Amino acid sequence: QWPWLTSLNCSILGVLSTTGNLISLLAMATLSLLRASNIKTGLSRMRAPYRDVTAKGKCKALSLVMIVIFVSSIAAIVPLIPIWEDFFVNGMHYDSRMRLFIRFSNKEVHFNI
């Protein structure tokens, strides 16, 4: 298990999985905020669904999609950057003979193991 947790393939799959989950989460949050904004400002700003979408509207939608993808990707990749490896705990591994209450441990205890 330890060789797999430290392998490039595991990191790639972790980044893809995390990015997918964050895209889903941020897309739902963005759509909810847009809907709440439309409800707050009233129905006067809402357009009928049969109208053509303008180039400006397409640019806004594309920029929102790109922002969601960018933020999700950055949030998934940051824990793998060596500069921040002490901030994020990845691939914690314990000897099977050790009996620890992991939930009560802190960073100092992990470094002393």
N, CA, C and O of each residue as an XYZ file, in Angstrom:
452
protein
N       0.823     -1.191      0.000
C       0.000      0.000      0.000
C       0.870      1.259      0.000
O       0.543      2.227     -0.688
N       1.954      1.265      0.746
C       2.811      2.446      0.816
C       3.409      2.812     -0.548
O       3.418      3.992     -0.898
N       3.911      1.838     -1.335
C       4.429      2.229     -2.662
C       3.354      2.855     -3.548
O       3.638      3.771     -4.320
N       2.121      2.363     -3.437
C       1.043      2.936     -4.235
C       0.733      4.363     -3.785
O       0.542      5.243     -4.624
N       0.681      4.608     -2.465
C       0.355      5.936     -1.953
C       1.395      6.977     -2.343
O       1.077      8.161     -2.455
N       2.623      6.550     -2.548
C       3.692      7.491     -2.903
C       3.968      7.527     -4.398
O       4.897      8.211     -4.829
N       3.190      6.813     -5.196
C       3.441      6.744     -6.636
C       2.815      7.933     -7.384
O       1.898      8.589     -6.890
N       3.330      8.180     -8.566
C       2.809      9.244     -9.433
C       1.381      8.932     -9.869
O       0.547      9.833     -9.957
N       1.098      7.660    -10.143
C      -0.260      7.281    -10.571
C      -1.302      7.623     -9.503
O      -2.384      8.117     -9.822
N      -0.974      7.357     -8.241
C      -1.901      7.689     -7.151
C      -2.114      9.198     -7.068
O      -3.236      9.657     -6.859
N      -1.043      9.965     -7.231
C      -1.167     11.425     -7.191
C      -2.032     11.939     -8.331
O      -2.863     12.826     -8.134
N      -1.839     11.387     -9.517
C      -2.634     11.819    -10.681
C      -4.106     11.496    -10.471
O      -4.973     12.334    -10.716
N      -4.387     10.274    -10.014
C      -5.785      9.902     -9.763
C      -6.394     10.739     -8.646
O      -7.570     11.098     -8.704
N      -5.598     11.048     -7.635
C      -6.094     11.899     -6.549
C      -6.432     13.294     -7.020
O      -7.455     13.858     -6.633
N      -5.560     13.857     -7.868
C      -5.818     15.196     -8.414
C      -7.067     15.178     -9.295
O      -7.900     16.080     -9.203
N      -7.203     14.166    -10.143
C      -8.385     14.081    -11.009
C      -9.664     13.915    -10.190
O     -10.673     14.561    -10.472
N      -9.623     13.069     -9.198
C     -10.798     12.842     -8.360
C     -11.175     14.104     -7.587
O     -12.343     14.494     -7.549
N     -10.185     14.732     -6.977
C     -10.450     15.946     -6.209
C     -10.945     17.071     -7.107
O     -11.864     17.804     -6.743
N     -10.337     17.206     -8.276
C     -10.769     18.243     -9.221
C     -12.214     18.020     -9.640
O     -13.000     18.966     -9.679
N     -12.568     16.788     -9.952
C     -13.954     16.482    -10.338
C     -14.940     16.800     -9.233
O     -15.995     17.383     -9.483
N     -14.598     16.416     -8.004
C     -15.479     16.705     -6.872
C     -15.617     18.201     -6.637
O     -16.716     18.693     -6.379
N     -14.513     18.923     -6.725
C     -14.569     20.368     -6.494
C     -15.301     21.101     -7.613
O     -15.998     22.082     -7.354
N     -15.154     20.641     -8.842
C     -15.902     21.248     -9.949
C     -17.393     21.090     -9.698
O     -18.161     22.035     -9.877
N     -17.801     19.903     -9.285
C     -19.217     19.670     -8.985
C     -19.696     20.582     -7.864
O     -20.744     21.218     -7.973
N     -18.922     20.639     -6.786
C     -19.299     21.466     -5.644
C     -19.358     22.947     -6.008
O     -20.335     23.625     -5.690
N     -18.319     23.452     -6.674
C     -18.282     24.869     -7.018
C     -19.327     25.231     -8.071
O     -19.860     26.341     -8.051
N     -19.626     24.315     -8.985
C     -20.666     24.583     -9.981
C     -22.029     24.720     -9.304
O     -22.801     25.620     -9.634
N     -22.320     23.831     -8.361
C     -23.594     23.937     -7.636
C     -23.653     25.220     -6.818
O     -24.697     25.870     -6.753
N     -22.535     25.588     -6.193
C     -22.510     26.820     -5.401
C     -22.697     28.037     -6.302
O     -23.439     28.956     -5.956
N     -22.030     28.046     -7.452
C     -22.152     29.163     -8.393
C     -23.576     29.290     -8.909
O     -24.131     30.388     -8.947
N     -24.171     28.163     -9.309
C     -25.550     28.209     -9.803
C     -26.512     28.663     -8.704
O     -27.454     29.408     -8.973
N     -26.279     28.221     -7.480
C     -27.142     28.646     -6.372
C     -27.013     30.142     -6.112
O     -28.011     30.826     -5.885
N     -25.781     30.648     -6.146
C     -25.583     32.085     -5.948
C     -26.209     32.907     -7.069
O     -26.798     33.957     -6.812
N     -26.087     32.439     -8.308
C     -26.712     33.155     -9.429
C     -28.236     33.150     -9.293
O     -28.895     34.160     -9.538
N     -28.772     32.025     -8.907
C     -30.225     31.936     -8.734
C     -30.693     32.836     -7.583
O     -31.697     33.536     -7.708
N     -29.970     32.813     -6.475
C     -30.322     33.672     -5.344
C     -30.219     35.145     -5.727
O     -31.031     35.964     -5.296
N     -29.228     35.473     -6.528
C     -29.077     36.849     -6.988
C     -30.262     37.263     -7.855
O     -30.760     38.383     -7.737
N     -30.711     36.363     -8.724
C     -31.864     36.670     -9.572
C     -33.145     36.803     -8.754
O     -33.994     37.641     -9.056
N     -33.280     35.987     -7.732
C     -34.471     36.086     -6.884
C     -34.444     37.394     -6.094
O     -35.470     38.055     -5.936
N     -33.261     37.757     -5.602
C     -33.137     38.977     -4.796
C     -33.440     40.224     -5.624
O     -34.133     41.128     -5.157
N     -32.926     40.274     -6.839
C     -33.122     41.467     -7.664
C     -34.492     41.497     -8.336
O     -34.871     42.500     -8.942
N     -35.219     40.414     -8.227
C     -36.555     40.386     -8.814
C     -36.539     39.756    -10.187
O     -35.483     39.471    -10.753
N     -37.699     39.550    -10.694
C     -37.827     38.883    -11.982
C     -37.574     39.810    -13.161
O     -37.533     39.350    -14.302
N     -37.405     41.092    -12.916
C     -37.242     42.032    -14.012
C     -35.945     41.791    -14.787
O     -35.882     42.069    -15.985
N     -34.918     41.280    -14.119
C     -33.642     41.036    -14.802
C     -33.592     39.685    -15.486
O     -32.715     39.447    -16.316
N     -34.517     38.797    -15.154
C     -34.497     37.464    -15.749
C     -35.019     37.535    -17.172
O     -36.000     38.219    -17.463
N     -34.349     36.823    -18.039
C     -34.743     36.843    -19.452
C     -35.555     35.595    -19.780
O     -35.461     34.566    -19.111
N     -36.331     35.722    -20.806
C     -37.099     34.573    -21.262
C     -36.142     33.551    -21.868
O     -35.146     33.936    -22.481
N     -36.417     32.277    -21.711
C     -35.478     31.258    -22.175
C     -35.370     31.158    -23.695
O     -34.417     30.564    -24.201
N     -36.323     31.724    -24.433
C     -36.301     31.600    -25.880
C     -35.444     32.659    -26.564
O     -35.243     32.580    -27.776
N     -34.935     33.639    -25.838
C     -34.115     34.674    -26.458
C     -32.736     34.136    -26.799
O     -32.222     33.222    -26.155
N     -32.159     34.725    -27.820
C     -30.809     34.324    -28.209
C     -29.802     34.795    -27.170
O     -29.950     35.866    -26.581
N     -28.789     33.987    -26.959
C     -27.733     34.341    -26.028
C     -26.737     35.226    -26.774
O     -26.292     34.887    -27.870
N     -26.395     36.353    -26.173
C     -25.468     37.276    -26.817
C     -24.031     36.807    -26.622
O     -23.750     35.907    -25.830
N     -23.138     37.436    -27.360
C     -21.716     37.116    -27.221
C     -21.218     37.474    -25.825
O     -20.374     36.774    -25.265
N     -21.736     38.558    -25.267
C     -21.356     38.959    -23.918
C     -21.798     37.904    -22.900
O     -21.047     37.586    -21.978
N     -22.986     37.370    -23.056
C     -23.484     36.321    -22.169
C     -22.661     35.044    -22.274
O     -22.396     34.371    -21.278
N     -22.259     34.724    -23.513
C     -21.417     33.542    -23.714
C     -20.063     33.725    -23.045
O     -19.527     32.788    -22.454
N     -19.513     34.922    -23.135
C     -18.217     35.203    -22.491
C     -18.323     35.108    -20.976
O     -17.426     34.578    -20.322
N     -19.408     35.616    -20.418
C     -19.613     35.528    -18.970
C     -19.723     34.069    -18.520
O     -19.114     33.664    -17.530
N     -20.502     33.296    -19.256
C     -20.682     31.891    -18.896
C     -19.365     31.128    -19.024
O     -19.016     30.331    -18.154
N     -18.643     31.375    -20.104
C     -17.357     30.702    -20.306
C     -16.349     31.096    -19.233
O     -15.588     30.255    -18.753
N     -16.343     32.377    -18.856
C     -15.409     32.814    -17.817
C     -15.750     32.184    -16.470
O     -14.846     31.818    -15.719
N     -17.046     32.050    -16.149
C     -17.435     31.377    -14.906
C     -17.000     29.919    -14.907
O     -16.509     29.413    -13.898
N     -17.179     29.249    -16.033
C     -16.760     27.844    -16.139
C     -15.251     27.727    -15.976
O     -14.772     26.839    -15.271
N     -14.499     28.612    -16.618
C     -13.038     28.567    -16.524
C     -12.563     28.875    -15.106
O     -11.603     28.265    -14.635
N     -13.213     29.801    -14.427
C     -12.843     30.119    -13.040
C     -13.088     28.918    -12.141
O     -12.251     28.599    -11.297
N     -14.218     28.252    -12.307
C     -14.532     27.072    -11.492
C     -13.499     25.973    -11.735
O     -13.020     25.354    -10.784
N     -13.153     25.726    -12.992
C     -12.156     24.694    -13.313
C     -10.791     25.073    -12.768
O     -10.086     24.222    -12.224
N     -10.404     26.341    -12.904
C      -9.100     26.798    -12.419
C      -8.986     26.669    -10.901
O      -8.002     26.132    -10.391
N      -9.981     27.155    -10.191
C      -9.956     27.087     -8.724
C      -9.944     25.628     -8.259
O      -9.224     25.286     -7.322
N     -10.725     24.781     -8.898
C     -10.757     23.364     -8.528
C      -9.411     22.698     -8.770
O      -8.939     21.927     -7.934
N      -8.795     22.987     -9.897
C      -7.493     22.397    -10.217
C      -6.419     22.859     -9.245
O      -5.617     22.053     -8.773
N      -6.399     24.143     -8.948
C      -5.399     24.670     -8.011
C      -5.577     24.044     -6.634
O      -4.595     23.661     -5.998
N      -6.811     23.938     -6.169
C      -7.071     23.360     -4.849
C      -6.670     21.883     -4.794
O      -6.311     21.383     -3.728
N      -6.726     21.186     -5.919
C      -6.343     19.777     -5.944
C      -4.831     19.591     -6.053
O      -4.295     18.593     -5.570
N      -4.141     20.539     -6.681
C      -2.700     20.400     -6.921
C      -1.863     20.945     -5.763
O      -0.775     20.432     -5.499
N      -2.347     21.964     -5.074
C      -1.570     22.625     -4.012
C      -1.029     21.651     -2.963
O       0.126     21.799     -2.565
N      -1.805     20.656     -2.489
C      -1.246     19.758     -1.471
C      -0.056     18.927     -1.942
O       0.673     18.378     -1.116
N       0.153     18.825     -3.249
C       1.267     18.026     -3.768
C       2.547     18.835     -3.940
O       3.597     18.261     -4.228
N       2.485     20.142     -3.772
C       3.661     20.991     -3.948
C       4.577     20.821     -2.735
O       4.125     20.966     -1.599
N       5.861     20.514     -2.962
C       6.772     20.218     -1.847
C       6.904     21.339     -0.817
O       7.140     21.055      0.357
N       6.763     22.580     -1.215
C       6.894     23.704     -0.273
C       5.854     23.620      0.844
O       6.124     24.025      1.975
N       4.667     23.095      0.531
C       3.580     23.031      1.508
C       3.354     21.625      2.053
O       2.281     21.340      2.585
N       4.334     20.750      1.931
C       4.130     19.379      2.383
C       3.971     19.281      3.895
O       3.364     18.327      4.382
N       4.504     20.247      4.657
C       4.314     20.225      6.104
C       2.929     20.712      6.512
O       2.451     20.382      7.597
N       2.289     21.487      5.660
C       0.952     21.998      5.970
C      -0.119     20.932      5.739
O      -1.072     20.818      6.511
N       0.050     20.148      4.661
C      -0.887     19.083      4.325
C      -0.254     17.743      4.680
O       0.927     17.524      4.414
N      -1.025     16.857      5.273
C      -0.520     15.539      5.642
C      -1.037     14.543      4.614
O      -2.231     14.242      4.579
N      -0.135     14.030      3.772
C      -0.497     13.085      2.716
C       0.114     11.718      3.001
O       1.265     11.631      3.428
N      -0.632     10.674      2.773
C      -0.111      9.321      2.863
C       0.423      8.951      4.235
O       1.511      8.383      4.331
N      -0.301      9.254      5.292
C       0.128      8.909      6.645
C       0.190      7.385      6.744
O      -0.754      6.693      6.365
N       1.289      6.880      7.246
C       1.499      5.433      7.309
C       1.994      5.059      8.699
O       2.910      5.691      9.225
N       1.397      4.044      9.287
C       1.793      3.569     10.600
C       2.144      2.088     10.512
O       1.612      1.352      9.680
N       3.041      1.676     11.379
C       3.365      0.267     11.507
C       2.114     -0.444     12.022
O       1.444      0.066     12.920
N       1.794     -1.602     11.472
C       0.562     -2.302     11.846
C       0.578     -2.759     13.305
O      -0.480     -3.022     13.877
N       1.760     -2.857     13.917
C       1.849     -3.268     15.318
C       1.569     -2.114     16.282
O       1.315     -2.340     17.465
N       1.615     -0.899     15.784
C       1.390      0.255     16.654
C      -0.108      0.451     16.877
O      -0.897      0.379     15.935
N      -0.484      0.696     18.110
C      -1.878      0.963     18.452
C      -1.985      2.435     18.838
O      -1.606      2.827     19.942
N      -2.502      3.237     17.921
C      -2.628      4.669     18.161
C      -4.077      5.094     18.032
O      -4.837      4.525     17.249
N      -4.446      6.080     18.794
C      -5.716      6.747     18.576
C      -5.412      7.919     17.649
O      -5.123      9.028     18.096
N      -5.483      7.652     16.375
C      -5.045      8.623     15.380
C      -5.798      9.943     15.512
O      -5.211     11.003     15.296
N      -7.056      9.904     15.855
C      -7.836     11.141     15.911
C      -7.368     12.074     17.017
O      -7.689     13.262     16.986
N      -6.614     11.569     17.998
C      -6.106     12.406     19.071
C      -4.688     12.894     18.807
O      -4.122     13.624     19.622
N      -4.117     12.504     17.691
C      -2.738     12.899     17.388
C      -2.696     14.291     16.794
O      -3.681     14.776     16.238
N      -1.546     14.924     16.920
C      -1.334     16.204     16.264
C      -0.072     16.116     15.421
O       0.543     15.053     15.331
N       0.310     17.202     14.815
C       1.435     17.196     13.893
C       2.741     16.807     14.586
O       3.547     16.079     14.006
N       2.962     17.271     15.795
C       4.192     16.951     16.518
C       4.286     15.458     16.805
O       5.363     14.870     16.706
N       3.163     14.846     17.160
C       3.160     13.399     17.426
C       3.487     12.636     16.148
O       4.220     11.648     16.189
N       2.953     13.080     15.018
C       3.235     12.405     13.743
C       4.721     12.493     13.408
O       5.295     11.515     12.928
N       5.354     13.633     13.646
C       6.773     13.765     13.331
C       7.650     12.937     14.262
O       8.752     12.549     13.875
N       7.190     12.660     15.472
C       7.970     11.880     16.423
C       7.885     10.374     16.196
O       8.662      9.616     16.777
N       6.948      9.935     15.355
C       6.783      8.493     15.111
C       7.902      7.976     14.233
O       7.939      6.787     13.916
